[in-house]
Amino acid sequence: MHRWARILVIVVLVATGALGLLWTQQRRLIYFPAPGPVPSATAVAPGARDVVVRTADGVDLGGWFFPAAGRGPAVLVCNGNGGDRSMRAALALALRRMGLSVLLFDYRGYGGNPGRPGEDGLAADARAARAWLAAQPEVDPARLVYFGESLGGAVAVGLAVERPPAALILRSPFTSLADVGATHYPWLPVRRLLIDRYPSIDRIARVGAPLLVIAGDRDDIVPTELSRRLFDAAGEPKQFVLVPGAGHNDAALLDGRLMLGAIERFLVQTSVLGG
């Protein structure tokens, strides 16, 4: 075999091996669960409760429930791809101060929960969490809100198509996971290799609920233009709020004043709050 032919074979074998490794290990590049354990809800706030949500396929998910006074609106929080529910505690407390009951839950494989995360599994987890929340005596199921953060925005969009909420709030959402991957790895055939795709851009037009999209103008994880494209593809009524100077994991997009103010105004305008 000529030298150039041997080199070509080696390059092909290395490339094939690298792509094979990427195919088999890609979920390790998508999901970054904190392994747990998670502290008790009672250590987070008075009146908060530890809960267990069982999915249709028999997975028990740990969660925290923050009930507001009386029977009223509630928010289901769909987390992003990293950490666990403890990272969203400040958001939950801020929402409860607005008069909303809040359910924080961890997906399978997160926060000490059994199982491994994947697109179908996270969809099943969100369905179960929504059903649990809607059944609580403190919750008016007609005023149920979904809040999706980053990858959780895609989970919330999928759930909203199946079970329409009273309102949908997406923080740093993307058009599809393939678009995010192509942005960060333009030299790889990401669109062909992905197992989990989260195609929100193909679903958002079927969401009939009022929509609020919140994005930071310095987001280096989910480019702002992907959030804007998803917003543009959605039907009315809808609102877009850009948080200046905010990156993907900055405090301004966790429980920042501008973001919380936009959420409260939106929920009042849609009669979720104050109705």
C-alpha positions as CSV (number, residue, x, y, z in Angstrom):
1,M,0.0,0.0,0.0
2,H,1.4,3.4,-0.9
3,R,2.3,5.7,1.9
4,W,-0.5,8.2,1.0
5,A,-3.1,5.4,1.0
6,R,-2.0,4.3,4.4
7,I,-2.3,7.8,5.8
8,L,-5.8,8.1,4.3
9,V,-6.8,4.9,5.9
10,I,-5.5,6.0,9.3
11,V,-7.3,9.4,9.0
12,V,-10.6,7.6,8.0
13,L,-10.3,5.2,10.9
14,V,-9.5,8.0,13.4
15,A,-12.4,10.1,12.1
16,T,-14.7,7.1,12.2
17,G,-13.7,6.3,15.8
18,A,-14.1,9.9,16.9
19,L,-17.6,10.0,15.4
20,G,-18.5,6.7,16.9
21,L,-17.4,8.0,20.3
22,L,-19.4,11.1,19.9
23,W,-22.5,9.0,18.9
24,T,-22.2,6.8,22.0
25,Q,-21.2,9.5,24.5
26,Q,-23.2,12.5,23.2
27,R,-25.6,12.6,26.1
28,R,-22.7,13.2,28.4
29,L,-22.2,16.4,26.5
30,I,-25.8,17.4,26.8
31,Y,-26.9,16.6,30.3
32,F,-25.0,17.7,33.4
33,P,-26.9,16.5,36.4
34,A,-25.9,17.2,39.9
35,P,-25.9,13.7,41.5
36,G,-27.5,14.8,44.8
37,P,-28.6,14.4,47.4
38,V,-30.7,17.5,47.6
39,P,-31.5,19.1,51.0
40,S,-35.0,19.0,52.4
41,A,-37.5,21.7,51.2
42,T,-38.0,22.7,54.8
43,A,-34.4,23.9,54.9
44,V,-35.2,26.2,52.0
45,A,-38.4,28.0,53.1
46,P,-41.1,27.7,55.7
47,G,-44.1,25.8,54.4
48,A,-42.2,24.2,51.5
49,R,-42.7,20.4,51.1
50,D,-40.7,17.5,49.9
51,V,-42.7,15.6,47.3
52,V,-42.3,12.6,45.1
53,V,-43.7,12.5,41.5
54,R,-44.1,9.1,39.9
55,T,-43.9,8.9,36.1
56,A,-45.9,6.7,33.8
57,D,-42.9,4.4,33.4
58,G,-42.4,4.0,37.1
59,V,-39.6,6.5,37.9
60,D,-39.9,8.4,41.2
61,L,-38.8,12.0,40.9
62,G,-37.9,14.1,43.9
63,G,-39.4,17.6,44.1
64,W,-40.1,20.6,46.2
65,F,-43.6,22.2,46.4
66,F,-44.0,25.8,47.5
67,P,-47.7,26.4,48.1
68,A,-49.1,29.9,48.1
69,A,-51.9,31.0,50.4
70,G,-55.4,29.9,49.2
71,R,-56.3,28.2,46.0
72,G,-54.9,29.9,43.0
73,P,-52.4,29.9,40.1
74,A,-49.3,27.7,40.0
75,V,-46.0,27.4,38.1
76,L,-44.3,24.2,36.9
77,V,-40.6,24.9,36.5
78,C,-38.8,22.8,33.9
79,N,-35.1,23.1,34.7
80,G,-32.2,23.5,32.2
81,N,-29.6,20.7,31.6
82,G,-27.4,21.3,34.6
83,G,-27.5,21.1,38.3
84,D,-30.6,20.3,40.3
85,R,-33.7,22.0,41.8
86,S,-31.7,23.7,44.5
87,M,-30.3,26.1,41.9
88,R,-33.9,27.3,41.2
89,A,-35.0,27.9,44.8
90,A,-34.6,31.7,44.6
91,L,-36.8,31.8,41.5
92,A,-39.4,29.6,43.3
93,L,-39.5,31.9,46.3
94,A,-39.8,35.0,44.1
95,L,-42.7,33.5,42.2
96,R,-44.4,32.5,45.5
97,R,-44.2,36.0,46.7
98,M,-46.2,37.0,43.6
99,G,-49.0,34.7,44.9
100,L,-48.1,31.6,42.8
101,S,-47.7,28.0,44.1
102,V,-44.5,26.5,42.5
103,L,-43.3,23.0,41.8
104,L,-39.6,22.4,41.4
105,F,-38.7,18.9,40.4
106,D,-35.6,17.1,39.1
107,Y,-35.6,15.0,35.9
108,R,-34.6,11.4,36.0
109,G,-30.9,11.1,36.7
110,Y,-30.8,14.5,38.4
111,G,-30.7,15.3,42.1
112,G,-30.3,11.7,43.2
113,N,-33.3,10.5,41.1
114,P,-33.0,7.1,39.3
115,G,-32.7,6.7,35.6
116,R,-30.8,8.4,32.8
117,P,-31.9,11.6,31.1
118,G,-33.0,11.7,27.5
119,E,-35.5,13.5,25.4
120,D,-38.4,11.0,25.8
121,G,-37.6,10.6,29.5
122,L,-37.7,14.3,30.2
123,A,-41.0,14.6,28.4
124,A,-42.4,11.8,30.6
125,D,-41.1,13.5,33.7
126,A,-42.7,16.9,32.8
127,R,-46.1,15.2,32.1
128,A,-46.0,13.5,35.5
129,A,-45.0,16.7,37.2
130,R,-47.8,18.7,35.5
131,A,-50.4,16.1,36.5
132,W,-49.2,16.1,40.1
133,L,-49.3,19.9,40.3
134,A,-52.7,20.2,38.8
135,A,-54.1,17.7,41.3
136,Q,-53.0,19.7,44.4
137,P,-55.9,21.4,46.4
138,E,-53.9,24.6,46.5
139,V,-53.8,24.8,42.7
140,D,-56.4,26.1,40.2
141,P,-55.6,23.9,37.2
142,A,-57.1,26.5,34.8
143,R,-54.3,28.9,35.9
144,L,-51.3,26.6,35.4
145,V,-48.2,28.2,34.0
146,Y,-45.1,26.5,32.5
147,F,-41.7,28.0,33.0
148,G,-38.9,26.5,30.9
149,E,-35.3,27.4,31.3
150,S,-32.9,26.7,28.4
151,L,-33.3,23.0,27.6
152,G,-36.2,23.0,29.9
153,G,-37.8,25.5,27.5
154,A,-37.9,22.8,24.9
155,V,-39.4,20.4,27.5
156,A,-42.0,23.0,28.3
157,V,-42.9,23.7,24.6
158,G,-43.5,20.0,24.0
159,L,-45.7,19.7,27.1
160,A,-47.6,22.9,26.1
161,V,-48.5,21.3,22.7
162,E,-49.9,18.2,24.5
163,R,-51.5,20.0,27.6
164,P,-51.9,23.7,26.9
165,P,-51.1,25.9,30.0
166,A,-52.7,29.2,30.9
167,A,-49.4,30.9,30.0
168,L,-45.9,29.8,28.8
169,I,-42.7,31.4,29.9
170,L,-39.4,30.5,28.2
171,R,-36.1,31.7,29.5
172,S,-33.2,31.5,27.0
173,P,-35.0,29.0,24.7
174,F,-33.6,27.6,21.5
175,T,-35.0,26.6,18.1
176,S,-33.6,23.1,18.3
177,L,-30.7,21.3,20.0
178,A,-29.2,20.7,16.6
179,D,-29.0,24.5,16.0
180,V,-27.3,25.0,19.4
181,G,-24.9,22.1,18.6
182,A,-24.1,23.5,15.2
183,T,-23.3,26.9,16.7
184,H,-20.7,25.4,19.1
185,Y,-19.4,22.6,16.9
186,P,-19.6,23.9,13.3
187,W,-17.0,21.4,12.1
188,L,-19.0,18.3,13.2
189,P,-22.1,16.8,11.5
190,V,-24.2,17.5,14.6
191,R,-27.5,17.5,12.7
192,R,-26.9,13.9,11.6
193,L,-25.5,12.6,14.8
194,L,-27.9,13.9,17.5
195,I,-30.2,11.4,19.2
196,D,-32.1,14.0,21.3
197,R,-33.2,16.9,19.1
198,Y,-35.8,19.0,21.0
199,P,-37.2,20.6,17.8
200,S,-39.1,23.5,19.5
201,I,-39.1,25.4,16.2
202,D,-41.4,22.7,14.7
203,R,-43.7,22.8,17.7
204,I,-44.0,26.4,18.8
205,A,-46.7,27.4,16.3
206,R,-49.0,24.8,17.8
207,V,-48.8,26.4,21.2
208,G,-52.0,28.3,21.8
209,A,-51.1,29.9,25.1
210,P,-49.8,33.4,25.7
211,L,-46.1,33.4,25.4
212,L,-43.3,35.3,27.2
213,V,-39.7,34.8,26.0
214,I,-36.8,36.2,28.1
215,A,-33.3,36.2,26.8
216,G,-29.9,37.8,27.7
217,D,-28.0,39.8,25.1
218,R,-24.7,38.3,26.1
219,D,-25.7,34.6,26.2
220,D,-22.8,32.5,24.9
221,I,-24.6,29.2,25.4
222,V,-27.9,29.8,23.6
223,P,-27.3,32.7,21.2
224,T,-30.0,35.4,21.4
225,E,-30.9,35.0,17.8
226,L,-32.1,31.4,18.4
227,S,-34.4,32.7,21.1
228,R,-35.6,35.4,18.8
229,R,-36.2,33.0,15.9
230,L,-38.3,30.8,18.2
231,F,-40.3,33.8,19.3
232,D,-40.9,34.9,15.7
233,A,-42.3,31.5,14.8
234,A,-44.8,31.6,17.7
235,G,-48.4,32.8,17.4
236,E,-49.9,35.7,19.2
237,P,-50.2,36.9,21.9
238,K,-46.5,37.0,22.7
239,Q,-43.9,39.2,24.3
240,F,-40.1,39.3,24.0
241,V,-37.9,40.7,26.8
242,L,-34.2,41.2,26.3
243,V,-32.1,41.5,29.5
244,P,-29.1,43.7,28.8
245,G,-25.7,42.5,29.8
246,A,-27.0,39.1,30.9
247,G,-25.2,35.8,30.1
248,H,-26.8,32.4,30.2
249,N,-26.2,31.6,33.8
250,D,-26.0,35.1,35.3
251,A,-28.1,36.0,38.3
252,A,-30.1,38.4,36.1
253,L,-31.6,35.4,34.3
254,L,-32.1,33.3,37.5
255,D,-34.0,35.7,39.7
256,G,-33.1,39.2,38.4
257,R,-35.4,42.2,39.0
258,L,-36.0,42.9,35.3
259,M,-36.9,39.3,34.6
260,L,-39.2,38.9,37.6
261,G,-40.9,42.2,36.8
262,A,-41.6,41.1,33.3
263,I,-43.0,37.8,34.5
264,E,-45.3,39.5,37.0
265,R,-46.6,42.0,34.4
266,F,-47.2,39.3,31.9
267,L,-49.1,37.1,34.3
268,V,-51.3,40.0,35.3
269,Q,-52.0,40.9,31.7
270,T,-53.0,37.3,30.9
271,S,-55.2,37.2,34.0
272,V,-53.2,34.4,35.6
273,L,-52.6,36.8,38.5
274,G,-55.2,39.0,39.9
275,G,-58.0,37.2,38.3
